[in-house]
Amino acid sequence: MDFAPSARAAELTEAVRAFIETEIDPIEAAYHREVAAADNPWQPLPVIAELQSKARAQGLWNLFLPAEHGDAYADRFGTVGGKGLTNTDYAPIAELTGRSFLAPHVFNCNAPDTGNMEVLLRYGNEDQQREWLEPLLEAKIRSAFCMTEPGAASSDATNMQATAAVDGDEVVINGRKWWSTGVGHPDCKILIFMGLSDPEADRHSQHSMVLVPRDAPGVNVERMLTTMGIEDPPHGHGEVSFTDVRVPLSNVIAGPGRAFEIAQGRLGPGRVHHCMRLIGLAEAALELACQRSLDRTAFGKPLANLGGNRERIADARIAINQARLLVLHAAWLLDTQGPLGAYSAVSEIKVAVPNMAQQVIDMAIQLHGGGGLSEDFPLAAAWTNARALRLADGPDEVHRGVVARLELMKYGAKR
């Protein structure tokens, strides 16, 4: 197996690194302070659009687009289309963007928009792509993904209670979703809703994904949720109710009953993206930890020379490097064997990487003392992000179950 990036990807990675260092890093801390002090933190600051314009002008735009689609869209839309990278090629770029809370948005590579764009790219028809994918690729609109429900154990999607019932040439949508990331953004215009459409079908053909305009009658954002006390504007995570929402049958993606198929196609690459960004976040935390351990003195010594901190720093370096190789292996399997060939590997990284990042960031917080818990450093928000990703896209327990099942099947265990 070869994890070396192509020449094209290596060039793009260095361009992304330079852009982050020269354009994003110098303004990020001030950006977060301004958002925190704003009367309306949900209104994006103009600097985001300015940075997006610069990134797009340099061709650093929609880099997440997969190899089989990116080039075609580049030909069709110019810089809107991305560069058509493999998962392995995109991985180091995702790692770099993970060091910054702003970078994914600046390069139009932020979740959940990337996953929603991939859904429309792989499964949407031409009309759906024209109406929703193209403006998402241009960052003219934002989107949200509505799957998890407050009233059901959403780690098992077959528990889903929200419905998307076909009624003639319409779909009638009812139910309540939460942790719908992105729904707080004022430019959020489209929701991808997953709901029960045929309870009599087989277990994995009962659900459909439907495009629901944010302003459709009956759609209501009941509240914005905090994550460990953090609101995360201007995107945020909302609880959304759907009451007799009617949309055309043509808004169903790929056809009724195909939601599980779409979800698996969406989540594989998305989990690689999440994990590589977390590795970047862990790298940034380790850098802060090392700087703090050398600059700060207690009991007459640098912190690095106290309390086993050198060993903790060494363990963090080892853990990050192990996790990176694990994710690159999963990306390579996706590229060479497809989702089924990478099934176990993707679940493995989804367990290993958030846990690793949480531990590394926690170590960095400890070295910063009380300051590590404050807004003076990005560590508390970073820890929250890593902790949340042990639940998002499936909790640790579900992914461990997948890995164990596939492992035991090698020895004759039944599914």
matplotlib code that plots the C-alpha trace (Angstrom):
import matplotlib.pyplot as plt

x = [0.0, 1.2, 0.1, 2.3, 0.3, 0.3, 2.4, -0.8, -2.0, 1.3, 1.3, -2.3, -1.4, 1.5, -0.8, -3.4, -0.7, 0.6, -3.0, -3.8, -0.5, -0.8, -4.5, -6.4, -4.0, -3.4, -7.2, -8.7, -8.4, -9.8, -12.6, -13.8, -13.6, -15.7, -18.3, -18.5, -19.1, -21.5, -25.2, -26.1, -23.4, -25.5, -24.8, -21.5, -18.7, -17.7, -14.2, -15.4, -16.7, -13.5, -11.3, -13.5, -13.0, -9.2, -9.2, -11.4, -9.2, -6.2, -8.0, -8.3, -12.0, -14.2, -11.0, -13.1, -14.8, -13.9, -11.7, -14.4, -16.5, -14.1, -12.6, -16.0, -17.3, -14.2, -14.8, -18.4, -18.1, -14.4, -13.1, -16.4, -15.6, -12.7, -9.6, -10.9, -8.6, -8.6, -9.4, -5.7, -4.7, -7.3, -6.3, -3.3, -5.4, -8.2, -5.6, -4.3, -7.9, -8.6, -6.0, -8.4, -12.0, -12.3, -10.4, -13.0, -15.5, -13.0, -12.2, -15.9, -14.9, -17.0, -19.4, -22.3, -22.2, -19.5, -21.5, -24.7, -22.9, -21.5, -25.0, -26.3, -23.2, -23.5, -27.3, -29.0, -30.7, -29.8, -32.7, -31.6, -28.0, -28.9, -31.2, -29.2, -25.7, -24.5, -25.2, -23.7, -20.5, -20.4, -21.1, -24.1, -26.2, -25.6, -27.4, -28.2, -28.6, -31.6, -31.3, -30.9, -34.1, -34.6, -37.2, -35.4, -32.0, -30.6, -27.5, -29.9, -31.5, -34.2, -35.7, -36.5, -39.9, -40.1, -41.9, -41.7, -44.9, -45.5, -48.9, -49.5, -47.0, -46.0, -44.1, -45.6, -43.0, -43.7, -41.4, -38.7, -34.9, -32.1, -28.3, -29.1, -25.8, -25.8, -29.5, -28.6, -26.8, -28.9, -27.9, -29.1, -31.7, -31.9, -32.3, -31.7, -34.3, -34.2, -37.5, -39.6, -41.4, -42.4, -42.7, -43.6, -40.4, -37.3, -35.4, -32.9, -35.4, -37.9, -36.4, -36.0, -33.9, -35.8, -34.8, -36.8, -36.4, -35.7, -38.6, -41.1, -44.4, -44.3, -40.5, -39.7, -36.4, -37.5, -34.2, -30.5, -28.6, -25.3, -22.5, -21.0, -22.1, -20.8, -23.4, -21.1, -22.5, -23.0, -23.8, -25.0, -26.9, -30.7, -33.8, -36.2, -39.9, -41.6, -45.4, -47.3, -44.5, -45.3, -42.7, -42.8, -42.1, -39.2, -37.4, -36.7, -33.1, -32.4, -35.9, -37.9, -36.4, -32.7, -31.7, -29.5, -27.6, -27.1, -26.1, -23.4, -22.1, -22.1, -20.6, -17.5, -15.6, -17.1, -15.7, -12.2, -12.6, -13.7, -10.8, -8.1, -9.4, -9.2, -5.6, -4.9, -6.6, -4.5, -1.4, -2.3, -2.9, 0.4, 2.2, 0.5, 1.4, 5.1, 5.3, 3.6, 5.8, 9.0, 7.8, 6.1, 8.2, 7.0, 9.1, 12.1, 11.8, 10.1, 6.8, 8.4, 10.7, 8.0, 5.5, 6.2, 5.3, 8.0, 6.5, 3.0, 4.3, 6.1, 2.9, 0.9, 3.3, 3.2, -0.6, -1.1, 1.3, -0.4, -3.8, -2.7, -1.4, -4.7, -6.7, -4.5, -5.0, -8.8, -8.6, -6.4, -8.9, -11.8, -9.8, -8.8, -11.6, -14.6, -16.9, -17.3, -13.6, -13.0, -16.0, -14.0, -11.2, -13.6, -15.2, -11.8, -10.7, -14.0, -13.3, -9.5, -9.1, -11.7, -10.5, -6.8, -7.6, -9.6, -6.7, -4.0, -6.1, -6.8, -3.1, -2.6, -5.4, -3.7, -0.4, -2.2, -3.8, -6.8, -6.1, -6.7, -10.3, -10.8, -11.4, -7.9, -6.8, -8.7, -8.3, -11.6, -13.5, -11.1, -11.8, -15.5, -15.2, -13.3, -15.8, -18.8, -17.3, -17.3, -21.1, -21.5, -21.7, -22.3, -21.1, -18.0, -20.0, -21.7, -18.4, -16.7, -19.6, -19.0, -15.3, -16.0, -18.7, -16.5, -13.6, -15.6, -17.2, -13.7, -13.9, -17.4, -19.6, -23.0, -23.9]
y = [0.0, 3.5, 6.5, 9.0, 11.8, 12.4, 15.4, 17.3, 16.6, 17.5, 20.8, 21.5, 20.5, 23.0, 25.7, 25.0, 25.1, 28.5, 29.9, 28.9, 30.3, 33.6, 34.3, 32.4, 32.0, 35.7, 36.5, 33.5, 34.4, 37.9, 36.3, 34.2, 37.1, 39.2, 36.4, 36.0, 39.7, 40.2, 41.1, 38.5, 35.8, 33.8, 36.4, 35.4, 38.0, 39.5, 38.2, 34.6, 35.6, 37.6, 34.6, 32.3, 34.6, 34.5, 30.7, 30.2, 32.5, 30.3, 27.1, 26.0, 25.3, 22.2, 20.0, 17.3, 16.3, 12.7, 11.8, 10.4, 13.6, 16.5, 16.8, 16.6, 19.4, 21.5, 21.3, 22.2, 25.0, 26.1, 26.7, 25.6, 22.0, 21.2, 19.1, 15.6, 14.0, 10.5, 9.9, 9.3, 12.5, 14.6, 13.2, 15.5, 18.5, 17.6, 17.3, 20.8, 22.2, 20.4, 22.6, 25.6, 26.0, 28.4, 26.7, 24.1, 26.9, 29.0, 26.2, 25.1, 21.8, 21.8, 19.3, 18.7, 20.5, 18.2, 15.1, 16.7, 17.7, 14.2, 12.8, 15.1, 14.4, 10.6, 10.1, 13.3, 13.8, 16.7, 18.9, 18.3, 19.1, 22.2, 23.6, 22.6, 21.2, 24.0, 26.8, 24.7, 24.2, 28.0, 28.6, 30.7, 28.6, 26.2, 23.0, 20.7, 16.9, 15.7, 12.2, 11.9, 12.0, 13.0, 10.3, 7.3, 5.6, 6.9, 4.7, 2.2, 4.0, 1.4, 2.9, 6.1, 7.4, 10.4, 9.7, 10.5, 9.1, 9.1, 10.6, 10.6, 12.9, 14.4, 13.3, 14.2, 14.6, 14.5, 14.1, 15.8, 15.8, 17.2, 17.8, 19.1, 20.8, 23.9, 24.7, 27.9, 29.5, 32.3, 30.9, 27.4, 26.8, 23.0, 20.1, 16.4, 14.6, 10.8, 9.2, 6.1, 5.7, 2.1, 0.1, -3.1, -3.2, -5.1, -3.6, -1.6, -0.5, 1.2, 4.7, 7.5, 10.7, 13.8, 17.3, 19.7, 23.5, 25.2, 27.6, 25.0, 25.4, 23.2, 23.3, 24.9, 25.2, 24.7, 25.6, 25.7, 23.2, 23.8, 21.2, 21.1, 24.7, 25.8, 27.1, 27.0, 29.9, 30.7, 27.1, 25.5, 22.4, 22.6, 20.7, 20.8, 19.9, 18.8, 19.1, 17.9, 19.2, 18.6, 18.5, 17.0, 13.3, 14.4, 15.7, 12.1, 11.4, 8.3, 7.0, 5.8, 3.2, 3.9, 6.0, 3.3, 2.8, 6.6, 6.9, 4.3, 6.0, 9.4, 8.4, 6.4, 9.3, 11.7, 9.7, 9.8, 13.6, 13.9, 11.7, 13.5, 16.9, 15.5, 14.5, 18.1, 19.3, 16.9, 18.1, 21.7, 20.8, 19.0, 22.0, 24.2, 21.6, 21.6, 25.4, 25.7, 23.0, 24.9, 28.4, 27.9, 27.3, 25.8, 24.8, 26.1, 23.9, 24.1, 22.1, 19.7, 18.5, 17.9, 15.2, 12.8, 15.4, 14.3, 10.9, 12.3, 14.4, 11.3, 9.2, 11.9, 11.9, 8.2, 8.1, 10.8, 9.0, 5.7, 7.2, 9.0, 5.7, 4.0, 6.7, 6.7, 2.9, 3.4, 6.1, 3.8, 0.9, 3.3, 4.2, 0.7, -1.5, 0.8, 1.1, -2.6, -3.3, -0.4, -1.3, -2.4, 0.1, 3.1, 1.9, 1.3, 4.9, 6.3, 4.7, 5.2, 8.8, 10.8, 8.9, 9.7, 13.4, 13.7, 12.3, 14.5, 17.6, 16.7, 16.5, 19.9, 21.4, 20.0, 21.6, 24.9, 24.7, 26.9, 28.7, 25.5, 25.6, 29.2, 31.0, 32.3, 29.1, 26.9, 23.7, 23.6, 23.9, 21.4, 18.9, 19.4, 18.7, 15.5, 14.4, 15.1, 13.0, 9.9, 10.1, 11.8, 9.5, 6.6, 6.1, 4.2, 1.1, 0.7, 0.9, -1.5, -3.8, -3.6, -4.4, -7.3, -8.7, -8.7, -10.1, -13.0, -13.8, -14.8, -17.6, -18.8, -16.6, -15.8, -12.2]
z = [0.0, -0.8, 1.3, -0.6, -2.1, -5.8, -7.0, -7.5, -4.0, -2.4, -4.2, -3.0, 0.6, 0.7, -0.8, 1.9, 4.6, 3.3, 3.1, 6.7, 8.0, 6.2, 5.9, 8.7, 11.7, 12.1, 12.3, 14.0, 17.6, 16.9, 14.9, 17.8, 20.2, 17.8, 17.5, 21.2, 21.7, 18.9, 19.5, 16.9, 16.7, 14.2, 11.5, 9.8, 9.9, 6.5, 6.9, 6.1, 2.6, 2.0, 2.9, 0.8, -2.2, -1.8, -1.4, -4.5, -6.5, -5.6, -6.5, -2.9, -3.1, -2.7, -2.4, -0.7, -4.0, -4.8, -7.8, -9.9, -9.7, -9.0, -12.5, -14.2, -12.0, -12.5, -16.3, -15.8, -13.2, -13.2, -9.7, -8.2, -9.0, -6.8, -7.8, -7.9, -5.2, -3.9, -0.2, 0.4, -1.4, 0.5, 3.9, 4.6, 3.4, 5.9, 8.6, 8.0, 8.0, 11.3, 13.0, 12.6, 13.3, 10.4, 7.7, 6.7, 6.1, 4.2, 1.8, 1.5, 3.0, 6.2, 7.6, 7.1, 3.7, 2.3, 3.1, 1.7, -1.4, -1.8, -1.5, -4.2, -6.3, -6.1, -5.8, -6.9, -10.3, -12.6, -11.3, -7.7, -8.5, -10.4, -7.7, -4.6, -5.3, -7.5, -5.0, -2.2, -4.4, -4.7, -1.0, -1.9, 0.5, 3.5, 4.4, 7.3, 7.7, 9.8, 10.9, 14.7, 16.8, 20.5, 21.0, 19.6, 20.1, 16.9, 17.1, 15.6, 12.6, 12.3, 15.5, 13.6, 14.2, 11.9, 8.7, 5.0, 3.7, -0.1, -0.9, -4.7, -6.2, -2.8, 0.3, 3.7, 6.4, 10.1, 13.1, 15.2, 14.6, 16.6, 16.4, 12.9, 12.4, 10.2, 10.7, 12.7, 9.8, 8.2, 4.7, 5.5, 2.7, 2.3, 4.7, 3.9, 6.0, 6.6, 7.6, 7.6, 4.3, 4.1, 7.4, 5.5, 3.4, 4.5, 7.4, 5.3, 2.6, 4.9, 4.9, 2.4, 2.2, 1.1, 0.2, 2.4, 1.8, 5.1, 4.6, 3.7, 5.7, 8.8, 9.3, 12.6, 14.4, 18.0, 19.7, 19.2, 21.3, 23.1, 23.1, 26.6, 26.9, 23.5, 21.0, 17.9, 15.9, 13.1, 12.2, 15.4, 16.1, 16.2, 17.2, 14.3, 14.1, 10.9, 10.9, 7.8, 5.6, 1.9, -0.8, -4.3, -4.7, -7.0, -3.8, -2.8, -3.4, -5.6, -4.9, -1.9, 0.3, -0.5, 2.6, 4.2, 0.9, 0.7, 4.3, 3.9, 0.8, 2.6, 5.9, 4.8, 3.3, 5.8, 8.7, 7.1, 6.8, 10.5, 11.7, 9.7, 10.9, 14.5, 13.9, 12.9, 16.0, 18.1, 16.4, 17.3, 20.9, 21.2, 19.8, 22.4, 25.1, 24.1, 24.0, 27.4, 28.9, 27.9, 28.6, 32.0, 35.1, 38.4, 41.4, 39.7, 36.6, 33.2, 33.2, 30.8, 33.5, 36.1, 36.9, 34.0, 31.4, 29.0, 28.9, 28.3, 25.4, 24.0, 24.3, 22.6, 19.6, 19.4, 19.6, 16.9, 14.5, 15.0, 14.4, 11.3, 9.8, 10.7, 8.9, 5.8, 5.7, 5.8, 3.1, 0.9, 1.3, 0.3, -2.8, -3.8, -2.5, -2.0, 1.0, 1.6, 1.6, 4.0, 6.3, 9.3, 8.8, 8.8, 12.0, 13.6, 12.9, 14.2, 17.6, 17.8, 16.5, 18.6, 21.8, 20.9, 20.2, 23.4, 25.5, 23.8, 24.2, 27.8, 28.4, 26.8, 29.0, 32.1, 31.2, 30.7, 34.1, 34.6, 31.4, 29.5, 30.6, 29.5, 26.1, 26.2, 24.5, 21.9, 24.0, 25.7, 22.4, 20.8, 23.6, 23.2, 19.5, 20.0, 22.7, 20.5, 17.6, 19.8, 19.3, 15.9, 12.9, 15.3, 18.9, 19.8, 20.9, 17.5, 15.6, 18.1, 17.4, 13.6, 14.0, 16.4, 14.1, 11.0, 13.0, 14.5, 11.1, 9.9, 12.5, 11.5, 13.7, 12.3, 11.4]

ax = plt.figure().add_subplot(projection="3d")
ax.plot(x, y, z, "-o")
ax.set_aspect("equal")
plt.show()
